[in-house]
Amino acid sequence: MRHLSTLRTNRYLPASTAAGIAGVLLLTGSAGPAAAVVTAAATPRTSAQAPRTAAARPTPVETRAHHSVSAPRTGAPRAPLTNLAHLDFLGSRVAPPHQTGHTTYQLATDPRVGVLWVYATPDGHGSFTRVGGGTYDPRTRSYGQGAYDADDMARAAVVYLRHWRQSGDPLSRARARNLLRGLTYLQDATGPHSGDVVLWMQPDGRLVPRPTPADTPDPADSGASYWLARTVWALGEGYAAFRRQDPGFGRFLAAREDLAVRALDRQVLSRYPRTVLVDGRHRPAWLITGGADATAEAVLGLTAYADAGGGLTATGRRRARTAIALFSRGIADLAAGDAWSWPYGAILPGVTSVSQWHAWAGLAPAALAAAARTLHDPRLLGVAQRDAVTFTSHLLVQGGPDDGWAPTPVDRSQIAYGADSRVEDLQALADVTHQPGTARLTGLAASWFFGDNRAHRAVYDPRTGVTDDGIAPDGTVNTGSGAESTIHGLLTMLALDRDPVAAAVARTATVTARVTGTLLEAEGGRRSGGTSVVTPADPSTGESQWSGGAYVDLRAGGRLTLVARVPAGSVLMPVTRYLPGSAATRWTVGARAVGTVHQGRIGSQGVSPWPGALEITTLPAAPAGRSITVSTVGQGTAAVDAVLVQPAVEVLRLRGGGSATVLLRSFADRPRVLRLPFAGSRAVAVDVFGPTGRVLSTTVARPVAGTVVVGLPAGGTALATRG
């Protein structure tokens, strides 16, 4: 049985609208027509970075009632994409009062530490107002949560560290140092929770271990957390950068990294090798917050730390490398499926669900690629390749880094954190494999920032360093620019600035065609016999979500018919509830049987929050037809949510500035030969990846009679680019 993720959105047109596909892709062989096509236009911004001088870096005005500060949009365009002006604007310095258990490097002689405002909202005059989290109380000049948080301070420190190391900019060095001093002030230096981190700080430097609303854990420094994982990330990269440039500060960072790793030892790694049972699968019990998402960010810091020889003692060095090995093993254990099957080789973010994936905090492949290099373990690299290439290629074709699939895309909002995660995953893979094809795929993932997104416009402006806060499913842009969006936009720009191959592809971001699957909701079909539509009060089950907010129960003798054109060779992917005792469902196209879904075949619930699981089953290639019929087999009831009609080959085509990009992703069970239309005689680079994500070939060809021939492996990916 194969499980496969689906896609759902009203933006995808029914199969009958695919007549224009001939202009996108010419097939030779038996691929058959594609299922859907969407065309769109975008107007990417094309300006480049302003000169980064001290005069261009605003000095924030502090302690106003609502901290309204102008963020000047200054400077003439330049070639680099990275512009730190807006991140600088979000920064500040504060002298915290004495607080037991909290101190930092040279606090007595330099009492002001670096901090970062968490949000920035448009002020209506072309600038921004810096604000904190939670309700603001003007009497106490404080927020329900706080003004600054460890999550963003840690990741901003990574931005400044990377920029300093790439460019040699002394201002970035100073900003990184100050933020690391502020971050380590938030860390418990002594006491029963030494090594843990308080998340929030008020504008005057007071710590907020129990904000409103509360954090998990509560208090925030009482256990392993996302902010502890991100602190480990920043401290590891900080040590690697400062160990020779400022040895005293480097030793301090090493001591704090060791303190953090000991906290992780105490709180999560001590559980190794215990597992928990989730719907019959054994899942690792020793990951931070119970997920690959948080844990991966800690591994990024630990690998940087270990690669730089981190650890003040031999015991500390062993402790760090052991943490890398155990965390990486747990992350790899959450990978599932293959090129055809849910979740397409992706690493699922959480332990307690086999049905959920989200783009944000999606750095698990980058962490495994780094760990593969540090530990000399090629098995980890293989897991990273399947997620970063095989899964990402499908994600990019179907519309980009959605906030939530459960298992269908139930939250199609998109944010910079999710888009940057895909970029960093691919660049980490390219850093290890040194393959230009992976670099070009990195650039395609980065094109989200320049117009390959639901808004069809750029969401990063190199003139200002502003990254928009997100895009709603309908394409509406949130024009705020808080810390997280700014940070992850800049991490992508830093990646592009150090890889001109990726940067060239990224600016080709106007979508001209998108060919992908069509999702049919079960409740929209014709019903007969023992069937009923069920609309739960809450479509979320705690570990998955009913698409469209409803599903159909089929009892013995019940039939469900969905009217839709099914091209020959399409792959049907039913979305159904697996539950012990469920009936099986038989799926036919026209009069021909395609396959049976045995929905009762699932293991014990274990720690999953809901009995059974919503899963996606990949059936064999379907014959041509105009209807899909579902009926029960055996006793019991079967719950049917939806079915995806997936084309054998899906396609994304982009253009911009005289350049063109075509991405192909195969769901076929045999190789295909395709002819891609490219006008003119300029050369086209063609990178072909196998179903495991490994590069099979990279060639350069000139179009013949207006086309380039591409051999696409079964389950593989091909990327054709012309600059």
N, C-alpha and C positions, 0 to 999 in steps of 0.2 A: 504494500500500500504506500502511495506517495501522498504527502501533505503539501499543499501549495498555497501561498498567499495570493489574495485577489486584490483587485482595485475597484473602487467604487466612487463615482462622482457624477453629478449631472452634466459635467463638462465633457464627458465622453459620449460620443454619439452612437446610436444603434448601428448594428452591422450593415444595415441597408444603405448607409450613407458613405460607404467606403469606395464608391466608384472612382474617386480621384486618386486611388492608390497607385495607378500606373505611372503617375508623374513622380512618385517618391521612390519606388522600388520595382525593378523588373526582375521577375523570377524565371529561372530556367530550372527544369526539374519538376519536383512535385510539391513545392511548398504550399501552393494554394493561396487564395486571396486572404488578405488580412481582415481583422474583425472591425476595426474602427479607425477613423482618422480625424484629427483636430488640427486646424490651422490657426495661427495666431501671429500677431505682429508685436514688436517691441521697439522701444526707442532707448537704447542703452546710452548712458552718459559716457563721454569719451575723454574727459579732462584728466590730467595727471596730478601728481602731488605738488603741494606748495613747498618751497624751501623751508626746511625745519631749522629755524634760528631761534635764539632766545627771545627776540622781539615778537616772533610769531606764536610763542607759547604763552597763553594768557595767565596772569597771576590772579587766582580766584579771590573774590571778595567774600569774606567769611562772616558768620554770626548774624546775618540778616534773618528776619522773622521766618520767611519761607525760603531763604537762601537763593533768591533769584539773581542769576549771574549771566551776563552776556557772554556767549561763546562766539568770538569773531570768526568769520569765514574769510580767511585771508590767504593771499599768496597766488602767484601765477603758476600755471601748470608745469609740472616736471615729469620726467619719465617714471620714477618709482611709483608704485601703487600705494605703498604704506605711508600714511599720514597720521601722526600721533597727536595732532592738535586737539581733537575732541576728547581723547583719553586723558590728555594733560588737563583739560578743562574740568573733567570729573574728579581729578585728584585734589588733595589738600594735605595739610599737616596739622596735627593736634598734639598737645601735651596732656596725656591722660593723668588723672589724679592717682595717688597711691592706691593700689588694689592688691590685696594679699594674694600671693601666688603668681603674680603677673609682672614680668619685667622683660627687658630686651637688651640688645647689644648697646653698650655705652649709654644707657639711659641717663645716668647722672650728669654726663657731660653734654649730651645732646637730647634734651627731654622731649622734643617734638618728633613724632613718628609719621610715616606716610600712611594715608588712608585714601579711600575712594568712595565717592557717592554712588549709591546703588542705582538710582533712576535719574533720567533727564527727560522732562516733558517740554513740548514746544511752547514758547511763551507768546506766540501770536505776532511776534515782531522779527521773525527770521532767526531767532536764537532759542535758547533752552533755559529752563529752570531746574536746578538740581534739587532733588527731593529724596527723602528716605522711605523706609517701608513701614506700613501701618499708619494709624491716625496720628496727625501732628497735634501736639498740645502747646499752644503759644505761651501758656503760663510757665511751663517748665522747659520750653524750647527743646522738646524731645519727641520722639516717635514711638508708636506702639511696639515696633520692632527695633528700629535704629536707623542711623544715617549711613553707616558703613558696614560691610559684612566680609567675613573671611573668605567666602566663596569667590567673590569678585576681586578682592585684594590679591589672593593667591594667583588667579589666572592673569590679572593685569601685570603682576610681577613677571610671569612667564613671557608676556608680550615684550616688556622692556628688556628682559634678559636676552631674548632672541634678537631683538633689534640692535642692541648694543653689540652682540657677538657678530651679527651680519655686517653692520655699518661702522662700528667703532664709535658711535655717537656717545660722548661723555654725559650728555643730559639723560639719555636712557639708562646709563650705568647708575647715575645718581638716583633716578626715580626707582629703579629696581631695588637698590640698596635700601632706600627709605621705606618702600612698601614691604620688603622682607622684614625690616625692623618692626613695622606696624603689625604684620601678620604674626610674628613670633610673640608680640605682646599679648595677642589674643589667646595664645597657647598656655595651658596650665604648666608652669615650670616645676611645681611641687605639688604634694598632696596625693590623695587616693586616685585622682584622675589625671595624674601628670602625663603630659603628651597629648591629651585631648585639647579641643579648641572651642572657645566660645564663638558663636557665629556673629553676634551683633554688637555694635558700639554706637553710643549716642554722639551727637555733634561735639560735645565737650569732652569726649574720651571715656565716659563711664561705660562699663561693660553691661550687657543685658543677657544674662544666662537664661532668663525665663521671659521671653517677649510675649506680646499679644498680637496675633495668635501664637500659640506655643510651637516650638520646634519638636522634631523627633530625631534624636532622643531629647528628653526633657528632665533636667536642664540640658542645654545644648552641648555642654562639655562633659557629659556623663557616659559617653560611649562612642563607638565607631560611627562616623557620619560622612556625608558627602564633603563637608568642609574639612574634616580631617584628611580625607583622601586628596583633596586639592591642595591642602597644606603640604602634604608629602610630595606632591608634584612640584610645587614651587621651590621647596627646600632642596630637592634633588637637583633641579636645573640651576638653582642658585649656587649650590656648592660647586657644581661643575664649572660655572662661570667665574667664581670668586676665589677658588682655592689657590690660584697662583697670583691673581691680580691684587688680592687683599687677604693674605693668609690668616690673619687674626679673625676676620669676619668669616672666612671659609671654615675655620675650626668651630666657630660658634654655630654656623648653619649645620655642620656635621653633628654637633652635639644635640641640636634640636631635632634633626632628622632621626637620630638614634632614639630620642625620647618618643617621637611619634611612632616609630616602628615597634618599640616595646609596648606602647599602648595597643597597637594592632595585634601583637602577639597575645597580649592578655585578654583582649576582647573578642577576637575572631579566629586568629590562626591557631589558637589552642584547641579549636574544635576539629581540626584536621585529624583523621580523614573521614569524619562522620558525614553522612548524607541524610537528606530528607526525601520522603516519597511524595511525588506529585503526579497524580494520574498514571500511576504505574511506572514512572521513571524515577531513577535515583539521581538526585541533584546535590551539588556541593553545599555544605552547611557552613563554610568558612570564608565566605565573601563579605566584603564591607557592605552594610545595609542589605545584605542578601541579594546582591546583584553584580553582574559584570560591568554595569555602567559606572558606578562609583569606583569599583575596584580597579578598573582600567586606568583611571586617572592617577591613582596611587602608583601603579606599575610604571607609568611613564616617568614619574619622578624617581622611582627606585632604580630603574635601568640607567637613567642619566647619572645618578649617584654612584652606582656600582661601576659603570664604565669609566668614571673619573677616579676610581680607586677609593670611593667614599667609605668612611668608617674610621673612627679615631683609634680603634683597637681591632685585633684580629676577630674577636667575638662580634663586634659591631659589623664588620664586613661580612662575616658568615650569616649573621642575622638578616642583613639586607638581602643577600643572595637567596637565602632560604625563603624569604617572603616573596621574592620575584617568582621562584619556582612554584610555590604552592598557590599563589594567587593566579598565575598563568594557567596552571592545571585546572583550577576551578572555572576560569573564564572559558577555556577551550571546551570544558564539559557542557557548556550551555549552547554550543553550536549544534545545529540540527538541519536536516533536510539535505537536498542537493540542488542541482541546476533546475530540476523540474518540480521539486517538492517543497512545500512550506517548511521552514521559511527561507528557502533557496540557498541554504548554506550560511545564513546569517547567524550571528551569535545573539541569542535572546537576552534581553537586558536583566530580567528578574528570575529568581529561582522558583517562585510559586506559581508561575503561569507558563503553559506551553503554547499560549495563543496570543501573546502580546509582544509587540515590538514598537519602539519609538526611535526617531532620528536623533533627538537631543541626547547628549551624553553618550554618543555612539562611537567612542574611541577604543572599543575593545580590539578591533583589528590592528590599530596602531600600536597598542600595548603589546599584543602578541608578536608583531613584527619586531619590535624593540627587544622583547624578551628572547625571541629566537636568536637574535644577534648576540645578546649578552650571555645567554646560556648555551649557545651553539646547538640549538635544538630545532632541526628542520621541520619537525612535526608541527610545531607552533606556527611556523611560516605557512604551512599548507592550510591551516584553519584560517589564518588571516587572509590568504589569497581568496578563498571561497567567499568570505564575507565581502572583502573590499572590492573584488572584481565581479564575481558572478552575481551576488545579490545587488550590489550597487548599480550594475548595468540595467537590471530590471527596474530598480527604484527610479533611476533617471528617466527611463523611457516613460514610465507610467505617470510621471508628473513631479518627481522630486522628493525632497526629504520631509515627509509628512510627520506630524507630531504623534500620530497614534494609529497603528493597525492592531485590530483585536478580534479575529485575525484579519478582517477586511479593513480598509482605511476608514475608520470612524471619525478621526480627527485630521482633517486635511489642512489645518493651519501649518505654517512653516516659519521657522525662525533661523537666525544666523547660526546658532549653536548646532542645529542639526545639519545645516549645509556644510559648515566648517568641519564637522566630524568626518564627513565623507572625504573631504579634501585631505585632511590630515591622515586618515587611514591610508589613502592611496599614496600620499607622498612618503609616509613611513615605509610602505611596501617598496616604492621606487628606490628609497635610500638603501634598502637591503639588497634588492635584486639588480639595480642599475639598468633597468630596461626602459627605453624611451617610450614604449607603448603604454606602460603604466603611468609615466609622466603625462602623456597626452590625455589619458583618462582622468588624471588629477585635474587637468585644466577644464575638462568637460564638467566635472563636478563643481568646479569653482564658477562656472558660467551662471549659476543661480544668482550670484551677486550682481551680475551685469545685464540681466533681463530674461534668462531662461527660468522663469518662475511663474506663478499664477497671476501676478500683477502685470507681467510682460513689460517690466521696466527695471532699471537698475535700482538696487536697494543699498548700494555703497557708493559714496561720492569721494573720489580721491582728492578733490580740492579741499575738503573739510575734514576727512576722516570719520564722517558720520555714517553709521550703519543703521538702517531703520529697524524698529523693534519687532517686526514680523509682518506676515501676510496672512489674511484670513482666507478661508476656503473660496470665497467669492472674488478674491483678488484685491480686496481692500487692504491698503497698507497702513500699518500703525507707524506714524512718523515720529514717535518718541525715539530716543536713542540712549538707552540706559547702558550700564556698565557691561552686562553680559553680551548684548548685541555688539557693542563697540569692540569688545575684546575678541570675539570670535570672527568678526569681520576682519580685524587686523591680523589675527593668526593666519587667516587665508591669504591676505595680501603679502605677509612675510613669506609664506610658502611660494607664492607666485614670483615675488621679487628675486628669490634665489633659484628659480627654475624657469628660464625664458621659454623653454618648450611648452611647459604647462601654461604660462602666462599668455602665449600666443593663441592657444586654443580657448582660453577662458573668455576672451573678448569677442568670440564668435558666439553670440548669445540671442539672436533673433530666431525664434522658433517658426519654421515654415511648415512643418508637418509632424504629427505625433500619431503613431499607429500602435494601438494597444488593445487590451481586452474590453469586453462589454459585460457588465454585471447585471444579472436579472434577479430581482427580489422575488422570493417565493410567494409573498402575500399578494403580488400583482398578477399571479397566474389564475387559470380557470381550475376550479375545484369540483370534485364529484365524490360521492360515496362518503366514507368516514373521514372527513377533513374539517379543520377549523383554523381560523387565523387567531393567533394569540398575541396580544399587545401588552407586555409586562409594564407595570407602573414605572419601573426603572430599567432601561435597556441594558445597563451595565450589570454584569454578573459578579464583579469583583476580580475576575481573572480573564474576562473577555467581554464582548458587547454585541448584542443582536444588531445587525445592520438594518437600517431603516426603521429601527425600533419595534420590529415585529417578526414573527416567523409563522410557519404552518405546521400543525400537528397532523400527521397522517396515521390513521388507524387501519386495521385490516380491511381491505377492499377499497381504501381511499386512493384517489388518483389526483395528481397535480399536473397541469399542462401549461407550459410557458411557450408563448408564440414568439419565435425569433428565428432569423436566418442564421444557420450554422454552416459556414463554409467547410468544404471537405478538408480534412487534416487538422481542423481546430481541436483544441484540447478542452474537455469539460472538467471543471473543478468545482464539485459540489461543496457547499459550506453547510455542515450539519452538526448536530450535537451528538457526540459520542457519550453513551451512558450505559452501564451494565443493565441488561434486560431490554434494551431498545430493539425494535425491529430493524432489519436491513432495508435498504432502498435500492430498487432497480431503476437504472437510468437508460432511456432509449431516445434516439433521434429518428424522427419519422417512425418507421416500423422496425428499425434495426437496434438491437441491444448494444449498448456501449460498455456498461460495467455495473457492478454492484458495490455499494458502500455498506460495510458491515459495522454499523454504528454501535453495536453492543460490545465490540472488542476493544475494551479499554481497561487499564489496571485500576488499582485502588486509589481513591481520592487523595489520601494522605493529607498534607498540609495545604492543598489547594483550597481556596475559599469557597468553591462551588462544586457540587457533585457533577462529574463528567467534565467535558471540555468541548468548546466550539472548535472544530478542526476543518481543514480543507483537504480533500482527497483528490488526487490527480488520476483521472481515468484515461484509458487508451485513446488514441486519436479517433475522432468521430467522423462518420460519413456526412455528406451534405444533407441538409434537411431544413425544414421550416418550423419545427416545433420540437420541444424537449418534454418528455413525459416521465414522471416519477411515480412509482408505486411501491407498496410495501411487500416485503418477503418475510414470511414467518409471523410469529405472534408478537404482540406488543405495539407500542406507538413509536413513531420516528419523528423527530423535530428537524425541519428543513428550513434553513435561513435564506440561502441564495445559491446561485450558481454563476460561475464566471465562464464565459466563452472566450478562451484565450487563443489568439492567432499563433500559428506555428512559428512565425517570425514577427517580432515587433520592432518598430523603427522610430527613431528620433532624428529629425533633420534640422540643422540650424545654419544660419548665414550671418555675415556681418563684416563690413569693411573689406569686401572682396574675398573673404575667406568662407569656407564651408566645412561643416562637420556632419557625418552620418554615423549613428550608432545603431547596430543591429544586435538583437538578443534572441537566441533560438530557444524554443520550447519543443522543437521537433525531436523525434526519436532516431533520426538519421541525418547525415550531412546534406547540405543544400549548396547549390551554386547560384549566386545572385549577381545581377548586373546593376550597378549603381550609376544613375545619370550624373555626370560631371561635364559641364560645358567647357570648351576651350582645350588647350593642350598643356596647361601647367600640371606639374606632377602632384600625385596624391599619395600620402603615406597611409598604408593599410596595416593595422595591428590586429592579429587574430589570437583570441584566448580560448583555451579549452574549457570544458564544463567545470573544472576545478579551479579556474582562475589563472592558470599558468599560461604565460605567453608562448604560443606555438610558432608564430612567425611575425616578422616585421618586414614589409616590402615597400618599395616606392615604384609606382607605375604611372604612366601617362595614359589619359583616356584614349580609347580607340572607338571611333564612330560615336563619341559622346558618352561612353560608358566605361566603367572600371569593373572588372570581374573579381568577385570575392568568393572564396570558399569558406562557408560557415559550418563549423562542426556541430553535431547534435548537442544541444544544451550549451553551446558556446556563445561567444561575444565577438563582434568585429567592430572596429572603429576606423573610419576613413576620414582623414583630415587633409585640408588643403589651405595653406596660409597665404 
